[in-house]
Amino acid sequence: MSFFLNSLRGNQEVSQEKLDVAGVQFDAMCSTFNNILSTCLEKCIPHEGFGEPDLTKGEQCCIDRCVAKMHYSNRLIGGFVQTRGFGPENQLRHYSRFVAKEIADDSKK
């Protein structure tokens, strides 16, 4: 984030394209985080009444393992996708129309 706010190269400007990419990356990271959160909470935290205000040792260990597995699998799949050259611009014919619509919608705001 410091790149956007106050980089060492003070004369470098941030282009709209870089901001758009950062926005997509933020949305993807937010979606991944929320997915990990909901999956691990569903798996590790019991739904019946809460007896204690803090997590038990078993719940903590379960969440740690769950988050580690989800993070590892996300990185593994991301690496595979990158090596195969998969990208929305290559695989999804309608992607350019979607991006153009998103940019147009954002410019109206």
Secondary structure, 3 states (H helix, E strand, C coil): CHHHHCCCCCCCCCCHHHHHHHHHHHHHHHHHHHHHHHHHHHHHCCCCCCCCCCCCHHHHHHHHHHHHHHHHHHHHHHHHHHHHCCCHHHHCCCHHHHHHHHHHHHHHC
